[in-house]
Amino acid sequence: MTTTEAVRGTAEPGIIEHLDVLIVGAGISGVGGAYHLTKQRPGTSFVVLEGLDSFGGTWWTHRYPGIRSDSDLHTFGYRFKPWTGPPIATAEEILSYMGEVIDENDLADHIRYNHRISNARWSNEDKRWTIEATQTDTGEPRRFTANFLWMCQGYYRHSEGYTPEWEGMADFEGEIIHPQTWPEDLEYAGKKVVVIGSGATTATVVPAIAADAEHVTVLQRSPTYFIPGRNRIDLAETLRELNVDEEWIHEIVRKKILHDQAIFTQRAFDEPEKVKSELLAGVRANLPEGYDMETHFTPSYRPWRQRIAFVPDADIFKGIASGKASMVTDEIERFTGLGILLKSGEELEADIIVTATGFNMNVLGDIDFEIDGEPVDFSETVNYRGMMFTGVPNLLWVFGYFRASWTLRADLLADFVCRLLAHMDEKGAERVDVQLRPEDKDMELLPWIDPENFNPGYLMRAMDLLPKRGDKPEWQHTQDYWHEKDDIPAIDLDGAEFVYG
Ligand SMILES: Cc1cc2nc3c(=O)[nH]c(=O)nc-3n(C[C@H](O)[C@H](O)[C@H](O)COP(=O)(O)OP(=O)(O)OC[C@H]3O[C@@H](n4cnc5c(N)ncnc54)[C@H](O)[C@@H]3O)c2cc1C
């Protein structure tokens, strides 16, 4: 591999840098990738290109009141940097943790902000990617070449969230806000707010605004599962009282959380009815006597088919119990001047309507890819273990877990990239991609994720853009951390599915 080599002034105008590795995105995955690269492959030349004006990705983009994680930071945090605060963290706390990782490891010089990548072209002759970006603050084009692309772009478009089209939206006289683009100066005190949707975002935003708003109504089509609990891990506190090192606490608490989650996930598959009744009992305990649980908090699907939001200190339920927030389970007929007319005939009056209706999934950062001048259609490729695509060379895609913390997979894949790069060096290879083996040729190709297994709306809406899945473990994204933690480090890089050149 080469070291950084300034090639300004070469025959091809606009090329400013050639790199061993180019990381796309400075969210938790990209910053983690940069850390692992410096530790596991010192001397590798690399940059992280980030379209926004700072690091953090999800935690920089989302600014709605109360924004916080819905999984614990011992496992959402990196395995290499102890998390010392309460398990559920605010965006600000997560950003400050990531900032420390950048500072402590001198990563800042590698990150280029305001660099939005529009296309990436692979040349089999040159065995490298050419990446075109625009510097968003100046409008100037920027061009890089790289031997390897590490795609840490996340899974949704950061510029705007997903809002369905409802009849009459233009008639509504109040404000319609998507949480992803929450205006800093939004005045909700003393106002009637309707929040559409009942996922993790709603569980966060409602308690944060309920005290000041006149009233907050959560309008959901169907109920969701929640796990109320304290924002504290007793084991961590006990270990702290015993003056155990934070590094040890981090490791022990991670192990304990992952152990408990493995049991929970398995039980959700083996005895869904029992798990369902336990989850419902947890919610019921936080609601007033006689509350209509059946209508508002009893989902029809089995637990874990969508992410389950942890509700620290049961705060959304406290809002409901106090009368400042209420649930409506119904469907939207249309918007009106004053609010929302429901299919039941009821009308919800609102000054502000918050559409917590999800994301626009973007598979690979809205970047146009070409190989030798031919556009790449990722939906025509088969996905290798949710990380590489058949026929697409020198590229790794980070897509984390839904049922466990995303970062667990980002860390695992970082080890994989570093191992793959080392293997290429040993072989003297400049190119690697994955291909179906002879035994895979007749394999049935299926949608990327089995909707029976996991089916959030943003994934279902984007299924036609996503790569295909096969029926063998190599060609599936199992979403199973507990197997992948052993399987990914053990991948045989000389297996027949890897083709080097
Ligand atoms: C509100 C919210 C709360 C969440 N809470 C949790 C949680 O508690 N636990 C959990 O496991 N998961 C959670 N998730 C999922 C979460 O998004 C991921 O876990 C994680 O933050 C993703 O990190 P990432 O770095 O892979 O992607 P992102 O955070 O999406 O960052 C990707 C970065 O890549 C940049 N980028 C993308 N395309 C381009 C391009 N073409 N050019 C340049 N830059 C580009 C983006 O600007 C962005 O900064 C949450 C998601 C949301 C929206």
Ligand as a Chemical Component Dictionary entry (heavy atoms), coordinates in Angstrom:
data_LIG
# 
_chem_comp.id                   LIG 
_chem_comp.type                 NON-POLYMER 
_chem_comp.pdbx_formal_charge   0 
_chem_comp.three_letter_code    LIG 
# 
loop_
_chem_comp_atom.comp_id 
_chem_comp_atom.atom_id 
_chem_comp_atom.alt_atom_id 
_chem_comp_atom.type_symbol 
_chem_comp_atom.charge 
_chem_comp_atom.model_Cartn_x 
_chem_comp_atom.model_Cartn_y 
_chem_comp_atom.model_Cartn_z 
_chem_comp_atom.pdbx_ordinal 
LIG C1  C1  C 0 -32.603 9.305  16.669 1  
LIG C2  C2  C 0 -31.864 8.022  16.527 2  
LIG C3  C3  C 0 -31.501 7.305  17.653 3  
LIG C4  C4  C 0 -30.797 6.119  17.517 4  
LIG N1  N1  N 0 -30.442 5.433  18.640 5  
LIG C5  C5  C 0 -29.736 4.299  18.520 6  
LIG C6  C6  C 0 -29.327 3.571  19.675 7  
LIG O1  O1  O 0 -29.586 3.956  20.806 8  
LIG N2  N2  N 0 -28.644 2.420  19.505 9  
LIG C7  C7  C 0 -28.334 1.944  18.269 10 
LIG O2  O2  O 0 -27.704 0.892  18.159 11 
LIG N3  N3  N 0 -28.693 2.623  17.156 12 
LIG C8  C8  C 0 -29.384 3.771  17.250 13 
LIG N4  N4  N 0 -29.770 4.438  16.127 14 
LIG C9  C9  C 0 -29.340 3.971  14.834 15 
LIG C10 C10 C 0 -28.100 4.846  14.530 16 
LIG O3  O3  O 0 -28.283 5.626  13.429 17 
LIG C11 C11 C 0 -26.874 4.036  14.451 18 
LIG O4  O4  O 0 -26.755 3.191  15.521 19 
LIG C12 C12 C 0 -25.567 4.827  14.362 20 
LIG O5  O5  O 0 -25.577 6.104  14.938 21 
LIG C13 C13 C 0 -25.202 4.888  12.957 22 
LIG O6  O6  O 0 -23.902 5.389  12.894 23 
LIG P1  P1  P 0 -23.169 5.492  11.516 24 
LIG O7  O7  O 0 -21.898 6.189  11.761 25 
LIG O8  O8  O 0 -23.071 4.140  10.891 26 
LIG O9  O9  O 0 -24.157 6.328  10.596 27 
LIG P2  P2  P 0 -24.683 7.829  10.766 28 
LIG O10 O10 O 0 -24.791 8.224  12.171 29 
LIG O11 O11 O 0 -25.896 7.906  9.911  30 
LIG O12 O12 O 0 -23.511 8.680  10.125 31 
LIG C14 C14 C 0 -23.214 8.575  8.760  32 
LIG C15 C15 C 0 -22.448 9.809  8.343  33 
LIG O13 O13 O 0 -22.085 9.645  6.977  34 
LIG C16 C16 C 0 -22.266 10.868 6.313  35 
LIG N5  N5  N 0 -22.519 10.621 4.888  36 
LIG C17 C17 C 0 -23.489 9.858  4.352  37 
LIG N6  N6  N 0 -23.431 9.909  3.004  38 
LIG C18 C18 C 0 -22.400 10.734 2.695  39 
LIG C19 C19 C 0 -21.859 11.209 1.461  40 
LIG N7  N7  N 0 -22.377 10.843 0.278  41 
LIG N8  N8  N 0 -20.801 12.045 1.511  42 
LIG C20 C20 C 0 -20.273 12.424 2.699  43 
LIG N9  N9  N 0 -20.754 12.024 3.894  44 
LIG C21 C21 C 0 -21.815 11.186 3.887  45 
LIG C22 C22 C 0 -23.478 11.489 6.993  46 
LIG O14 O14 O 0 -23.487 12.897 6.826  47 
LIG C23 C23 C 0 -23.282 11.059 8.442  48 
LIG O15 O15 O 0 -22.610 12.020 9.196  49 
LIG C24 C24 C 0 -30.470 5.627  16.232 50 
LIG C25 C25 C 0 -30.871 6.338  15.111 51 
LIG C26 C26 C 0 -31.557 7.529  15.250 52 
LIG C27 C27 C 0 -31.948 8.271  14.021 53 
# 
loop_
_chem_comp_bond.comp_id 
_chem_comp_bond.atom_id_1 
_chem_comp_bond.atom_id_2 
_chem_comp_bond.value_order 
_chem_comp_bond.pdbx_ordinal 
LIG C1  C2  SING 1  
LIG C2  C3  SING 2  
LIG C2  C26 DOUB 3  
LIG C3  C4  DOUB 4  
LIG C4  N1  SING 5  
LIG C4  C24 SING 6  
LIG N1  C5  DOUB 7  
LIG C5  C6  SING 8  
LIG C5  C8  SING 9  
LIG C6  O1  DOUB 10 
LIG C6  N2  SING 11 
LIG N2  C7  SING 12 
LIG C7  O2  DOUB 13 
LIG C7  N3  SING 14 
LIG N3  C8  DOUB 15 
LIG C8  N4  SING 16 
LIG N4  C9  SING 17 
LIG N4  C24 SING 18 
LIG C9  C10 SING 19 
LIG C10 O3  SING 20 
LIG C10 C11 SING 21 
LIG C11 O4  SING 22 
LIG C11 C12 SING 23 
LIG C12 O5  SING 24 
LIG C12 C13 SING 25 
LIG C13 O6  SING 26 
LIG O6  P1  SING 27 
LIG P1  O7  DOUB 28 
LIG P1  O8  SING 29 
LIG P1  O9  SING 30 
LIG O9  P2  SING 31 
LIG P2  O10 DOUB 32 
LIG P2  O11 SING 33 
LIG P2  O12 SING 34 
LIG O12 C14 SING 35 
LIG C14 C15 SING 36 
LIG C15 O13 SING 37 
LIG C15 C23 SING 38 
LIG O13 C16 SING 39 
LIG C16 N5  SING 40 
LIG C16 C22 SING 41 
LIG N5  C17 SING 42 
LIG N5  C21 SING 43 
LIG C17 N6  DOUB 44 
LIG N6  C18 SING 45 
LIG C18 C19 SING 46 
LIG C18 C21 DOUB 47 
LIG C19 N7  SING 48 
LIG C19 N8  DOUB 49 
LIG N8  C20 SING 50 
LIG C20 N9  DOUB 51 
LIG N9  C21 SING 52 
LIG C22 O14 SING 53 
LIG C22 C23 SING 54 
LIG C23 O15 SING 55 
LIG C24 C25 DOUB 56 
LIG C25 C26 SING 57 
LIG C26 C27 SING 58 
# 
